[in-house]
């Protein structure tokens, strides 16, 4: 079965990666607050405290509600982009520090990482280039401002150039990596879907013969530890008449209705699949008595099921309980023999072979 998005491997990876970013920012901020509180301004202290609270809150939100990955990611992305642009503008246009761009400049690229985790490749590129353009605009205002001393501009020129080159490189790398990851995930999902279809009967949606054989082999190996195992092999009585009289479309509908009916009579641990044609196989997690009860409820429900006009559809059931010496072939052979006995007894009945 195809996993829902919130439980897919890709979702788990993106959630874990975003948690790492949030926790990393939280720990870094706490260490900075502990080791360097005296050399920071009041604004820097307040900013670090806000980052601690923000990362803790978003991290807990994502931890307890994995399905909210997109909401948490977009919240973090918005705050991070705003913080990056604001901080660069403050350093260049307000403080005009000649000694560097400040410690926060190292963390500006995190917004690109967050964007790559919560956005598709094209939106990621647009958002990332939007932040890049905003940072370039701040640099342009700084460089063209007539009231800023040439010496201050010269002191920041090399740092700004490296910052812009680094950001451009990170955006290009993440965009290519993002596309590759999406192709990889799509390939995995396609392979999973094809594998799922290989185990499912297309018409009824039930497991097919291949899947039933795999289950039967595994269940027989575990029967000594997991308890008794029984089979109910049944087919639709006079199904050829349905196709001949009403056409194959009606015959297909009868098979689909049968699949729904049998799914409603299963007990806990029981499984059913289409064995082939009009034959179905139920693996009953119980002894022969439990299997007979399943067969009885199935025959009852089939009588109340939708039927094509003037052509009632009933089932005959063959029941066999597994022995410790059984192989899948010997167990199926006994169930098949019991099914023939049920048909010989007049159909619409069940027969069991111990």
Phi, psi and omega in degrees: 000138180288133182286147171294156184306320185290350178242008181286157177301323180296317178297318179297320178297313183294321177296314180298318180296319179293323176298320178299316179297317181294315180293321178299316177295323178296311182296317180299317180296319179295317179297318179297318179297323182284318188272331187228042182290333187280336184263004180257151176283168179299321179296319180294319177298315179296321180296316179296321178296319177296321178296319178300311181295316181298312182294322178296315180295314180293323179296316178294320178302312182290328180294317184275336182230078182303329181293344180270024181307314183296316180297314180296315182297316180292325176297312179296320181296314180298313180295322183290319179296315178300318180294321181295312181294318180297316184293319179295320178296321180294317182293316186278323189256340182251298182286320181054050181287130178275348186273353180153184182264001180090159183295332183293339182299333180290337185263357183298330183288347181299330180298326178293321178296316179297316180300322181291339181272335186245349183242153173289165186307313184292310175300323177302314182295318181295314180295316181296317177293330175296315177295318181300318179296321179296319178294321176297322179296319177299316179297322180293318178299318179298314186289328183267353182295124183287339184270001178263130185297141177304325180295322178294319179295317180296321181294329182266347188302311183294320180295318179295319179299316179295321180298313182292321177295319179297313181298318178297320178296316181296317180298313180298315181297313182294325178296313179294318180295322179297315178297318179296319180295319179296320178296320179295315180296316179298323177295318178296316180296320178296317179295320179294320180294318179293322177294322179295318179294329179291343181253003187236139173283122188296320185291311187264342184080002179274160172304147182265186184300319181300315180293320179298319178296320178296315179298316183298317178299315180293316182294324178294322178295330183262358188302324181297329181263327187266356179104180186296154178226135179226158178243143168238107177259120182225155173221167183278129181288134176053040184293332179299327179294326179297313180295318183291324185274319188247352179096163185288335177297316177293322177300318177297321180295321178300318178297320179292319177295323177297319179300320178292318182297315183292329179295335183278345184258359183287144173269177179296127181090351178280152178220150182223154176203168178272118184281329179152138180060235177261015180263140177230154181230129176249128172263111185262125178277070182181183183274190184295326179296317178296321179294321178295324177295318177298315180297321179296315179293324178296313181297322178295314182291327179296327180292331181265001181285158174305135180234145173295151185307133175058025181212085180292142180246121177239175180230150170248140188236135171247128188240137176213135176261139183291140172256161183293343179265000186288147164251167176306323183293315182291322179293316179295326180296319179292319178297322180293320177297318178297324178295318178296325177296320179296320179291321179293334180278003176115002179070177184050045180208179180226144176228148184233144173234123183287000000 
